[in-house]
Each structure stands twice: as structure tokens, then as C-alpha cells.
Amino acid sequence: MADKPTFYDVFRQRGVSRRDFLGFCALTATYLGLGPNGAASVAHAMQTKPRIPVVWLHGLECTCCSESFLRSGHPLVSDIVMSMISLDYDDTIMAAAGDQAEEILHDIIRDYRGAFILAVEGNVPLANDGMACIVGGRPFKKKFEETARHAKAIISWGTCATSGCVQAAKPNPTRATPIHKLVDRVPVINVPGCPPIAEVMTGVISYILTYDRLPELDNRLRPKLFYSQRVHDKCYRRAHFDAGQFVENWDDEGAKQGWCLYKMGCRGPTTYNACATIGWNENTSSPIRSGHGCIGCSEDGFWDRGPFYERLPDMQQWGIESNADKVAAAGAAGLGTAVAVQLGATAIKRVMKRGDKPDASATQEEKETQA
Amino acid sequence: MKHYIPYHQLPEGGIPPPVTIYGPGVRWWHWINGLLVLVLCVTGYFIGVPPPSALGDPSSLYIMGWIRFLHLASGYLFALLAIARLWLTFVEKGISHHLFVPAIWRAEWFDGFMRQIRWNLLINDQPKRYVGLNPLGGIAMLLMYVLPGFIIIVTGFAMYAEVTGHDSWQYALFGWVTTIFGNTMDLHVIHRLAMWVMAGFVCIHVYIAVREDVMSRQTMISSMLSGERQYRR
């Protein structure tokens, strides 16, 4: 392994100064919340450990994850992380093309068998032998299977790769299948979001590259570093939620005052992401900060839990445009009718009985007079 | 207290002697639990569909905060009382086991079940009298109260685990629920649907209790107050 260069060697070759390198280590350590000694340990790891190649594959997706990644907040971070990535294989941004590009992929699999990181953007359509996604003249399914088998670990970028996103929305005609359902021996780390936040992506990849292990994951394989809290938990509008102040219409006073968007269908309470803390575009804004509710883009099947502007999601099982409350209202109407019918029928029966037996009431009167 | 066969049918004629079927534990549980269900349904409805916005400064307002506090505190009590009710089944015998295990395999139970259906459809004229709960009422309680109650407790704690985080005991006990559903929005929907089932149960329960008390020649409401069931001609 001595002949393989370290990350630091690669950075120096690319003209990154030591000052910039240490700056990068400090930033990464901060994003990852590593504490005061974090920067030093990142720097140490990067200078001593051999570089781990990263192969970046694109399946059924829109490349918004790559777009987000390229816009990573700090230029230093994106430069350095990108130079780590582009060294290897990423068919969208690499310099090589065609046969040369495919050859690089073969070389990595041959030279680094079981030692490279596979980053997958998008998912794998399984229907019709994967004909819905052809890359390099072959179904993506084949390319993915060949590569994934030899990877050390797989990073699933974006909601496409982690749960299917819009391709897997009902009725999912191409049978788009998330990555973690297709591999069993290789560890998978899910980084959901449509797209994921750039700093989350660089943070995750820096963690894996520096520490040579996966960050701590939750029960749905997401790194706890960034996905352990809901958007609602750290929302800057949370005070308005607790106060009971809600935007009722997009043009009302509450919308101007920046009240809670819960009634406008905000999915913050059911969405695990770092939007509220890290923000987007160098923390310039985030969906909620720009006055629009969260649509829950990092959650499973968020396309099937619309409408985005209503708190209660539709229940397609009960027909379109029905939700829990409407189902309950129908049930209540049925119940009310049954009770009314039973009460009415009982009353009619009583009256008819009284009419049938005049002697019964007579005996009653007799008794009373006797008393 | 004696262990009774709850669905046991009493003879048509005469006035059978009164029986004590509910112990003090079950009676206290019933009324406190009824209050909690009311509080939980009202606050829960407003958590899903909040009341109109309050005007004023958020530093002095805490409306949703109080609604959620009431809901969560009552939810804890509801869960604790559910455990207590299970325990009472073994401690305070009477007919308390009928809520959880209707004896559907018994001929007398099934006969009573069919009789109650006919009685409620006004086909039978003469109401049957039972030692305890009639079979139809018992199975309705199981399917419309106990089952949704269980679902509500499990999904409720799973949603609460989202608030308390990965290191909490709520997450350790109920975090697995989120793995089943994936999107935790589903937990909210199921929790709300179960709430509506239970609200429907409360309506039927109150209506039938009053109706049976009037028409079925046996005490209903006062039995839950005194524990004793008395019979009329």
C-alpha cells in the first residue's frame, strides 16, 4: 500500500497549499461536529492514509444531486472534494469520455477490488430488464451490479437512490428500486434529499474518506450527523407553531409576519433533514425561510403523500381527494343515520304496540286508580 | 370478587338477584379513562387541524404548546391506565376479562351475539338479560376500542420518539415503528384514523348504554357507578 498516494499528496499535486488544506480540515471537522481536536485528526488521517478512490455512477435521476454537490458552500471544500472525486470516475463531470471513461471504471474495479467507494446517484429501474435506463449502451442495472459487488461501501445520493423519489411514485411503471434494496453484502449509507444539501454531501464523503468507516447510521441507514432531527425541531418559525400562529393563506398577515406554515401543508414535522441548521446556498436561505412549506423531499414516497399544501395527506385507498377527516365524516354520517333509523323505528314500534293493545293501558290505569 | 361468565344468559322470566360485576378498579378506570379519551380526542383534533391563529406576540402565547402538553400528558396517563386495566383483569375478576377475550368459540356466546344483532335490528321483541356484557357489545369494545387504543398508543409513542430523539427510551421501545412505515406522515394519518374509530365508538357506546338501560330490563349506567347489575321484569 506504500506506493499508493495519500489524500494530502494528491492535493499538493493539484496545487492546493498547506494553508488551504488545513483550512479544509478545520471546516470539515466543524461540519461534522467533531470537537476541538477534530481538525487535527482529519489532517492526520488525510496525510497518512492511502487515498480511497470514489466511483460515482448515475442511474435513473435528474443530476440535481451533482448540481447541489458542485455548489457546495465553501469553494475550498468543493474544490478539494471534487478533486478527490473527479480523479476517478464520474461520467457527468470527468474529462475522459467514451471507451476511455469506461476503461477507467474497469481499472478501478481491477486495482481497488473491495477498496473503493461507490457513490450512486439515482436508482435502478428493474422492469423490462432495466431498459428504462441505458448508460454506455447497456442497461444501468448491469453496470450497477458489476460495480456494486466490488465496492467497499455504497453511498446512495438523493431520494432517488434512497427511496425512489418521483420515478418510484405510484404506479412506478419502470419499477424503480432504491439502492439499499438491491445489495446485501455491501454496506449502504443513505443520503436522502431532492437534492441533498451540498454540505451534507461533502460532509458525508469527507467523513468516510478521512476515517475509512461509515458514520453512525439510524434505522433507515441515514447518517445521524445530519438526519437525526426533523426540520420542525430546529425550525426558526417553531415559536409561532408553539404560540398557535399559523399562515392561513399565502397572502394574509401571518404570511407577511413569517408565522408557522403548518396549516399550509408544511412537512417539517415529518421530515428528517438538516435544512433548518445548515441551510442552502451557503446558508442564504431554505424553503421555509423563503416562505414556502417543506415538502418533505428527503422522506420515503413523499410524492405519494400530497397535496403539498394541505396538512392531511390524501388517502388514495379511499379514492382521490379523500383524507382521514373526510373518511371519518362519512363514517359519522353513516353512524348517525343508523342511530336515527333505530330510534325512529323503536318509537314507531312502541306507538303501534300501544295501539294494538288498548287493554294493556287500561290495566295500567286500573292499577293507578287502585293505588 | 367472583369470576363470572359475562355472556351468560339469564332466564326470561322473573327477577334474578343483583350481581356485583365491576370492582372499584374497573369503575374508576372507566370514568377517568373516559375523561382522558375526551381530552385526547379534542386536543388531538386540534393538533392535526389547529384552531384559528392567535394574535399577539409569540413570547407570551403558548396555545399549541398547551394543547400539545395536554395531549402528551393525557397520552401518558392513557397508556399507563391501559396497562393498569390489563393488570386489573387478573386482580379484580368479575367480568373484566371480557373486554380482551370475547369467548367467540362458545355456543352461548355466539347465540347471544346473534340475539343482540336481531334485537338491535328490532327483529326480536324481548331483550335478553346477561350477567355481564352482551357479546355484541363485548366484541365492539374489542374491535373499536381496544384495537384502535393499542394502535394509538404504539403510533403515539413512535411519534413522541421523533421528538425525544434517538437516545430516548421512547425511541428504544418504539423506534421500530418508523422503520415499518418509512415516511412518518403515515403514523400521523393512522393515529388520526384510529382516533376517529374511537370517537365513533364513544358515540355508539353512550347511545347503546342509554338505550339498553331504558329497554333491556337491566341496569347499565348505574352498574358502572355502583358495580352492581340489577334486573327488572
Boltz contact constraints between the chains, C-beta under 6 A:
constraints:
  - contact:
      token1: [A, 219]
      token2: [B, 179]
      max_distance: 6.0
  - contact:
      token1: [A, 228]
      token2: [B, 166]
      max_distance: 6.0
  - contact:
      token1: [A, 239]
      token2: [B, 58]
      max_distance: 6.0
  - contact:
      token1: [A, 240]
      token2: [B, 58]
      max_distance: 6.0
  - contact:
      token1: [A, 241]
      token2: [B, 64]
      max_distance: 6.0
  - contact:
      token1: [A, 242]
      token2: [B, 62]
      max_distance: 6.0
  - contact:
      token1: [A, 242]
      token2: [B, 64]
      max_distance: 6.0
  - contact:
      token1: [A, 242]
      token2: [B, 65]
      max_distance: 6.0
  - contact:
      token1: [A, 243]
      token2: [B, 58]
      max_distance: 6.0
  - contact:
      token1: [A, 243]
      token2: [B, 61]
      max_distance: 6.0
  - contact:
      token1: [A, 244]
      token2: [B, 54]
      max_distance: 6.0
  - contact:
      token1: [A, 244]
      token2: [B, 63]
      max_distance: 6.0
  - contact:
      token1: [A, 244]
      token2: [B, 64]
      max_distance: 6.0
  - contact:
      token1: [A, 245]
      token2: [B, 53]
      max_distance: 6.0
  - contact:
      token1: [A, 245]
      token2: [B, 54]
      max_distance: 6.0
  - contact:
      token1: [A, 246]
      token2: [B, 50]
      max_distance: 6.0
  - contact:
      token1: [A, 246]
      token2: [B, 53]
      max_distance: 6.0
  - contact:
      token1: [A, 254]
      token2: [B, 53]
      max_distance: 6.0
  - contact:
      token1: [A, 270]
      token2: [B, 184]
      max_distance: 6.0
  - contact:
      token1: [A, 270]
      token2: [B, 185]
      max_distance: 6.0
  - contact:
      token1: [A, 299]
      token2: [B, 183]
      max_distance: 6.0
  - contact:
      token1: [A, 300]
      token2: [B, 182]
      max_distance: 6.0
  - contact:
      token1: [A, 300]
      token2: [B, 183]
      max_distance: 6.0
  - contact:
      token1: [A, 301]
      token2: [B, 183]
      max_distance: 6.0
  - contact:
      token1: [A, 305]
      token2: [B, 185]
      max_distance: 6.0
  - contact:
      token1: [A, 313]
      token2: [B, 185]
      max_distance: 6.0
  - contact:
      token1: [A, 324]
      token2: [B, 189]
      max_distance: 6.0
  - contact:
      token1: [A, 324]
      token2: [B, 192]
      max_distance: 6.0
  - contact:
      token1: [A, 324]
      token2: [B, 193]
      max_distance: 6.0
  - contact:
      token1: [A, 328]
      token2: [B, 196]
      max_distance: 6.0
  - contact:
      token1: [A, 331]
      token2: [B, 200]
      max_distance: 6.0
  - contact:
      token1: [A, 335]
      token2: [B, 200]
      max_distance: 6.0
  - contact:
      token1: [A, 339]
      token2: [B, 207]
      max_distance: 6.0
  - contact:
      token1: [A, 345]
      token2: [B, 122]
      max_distance: 6.0
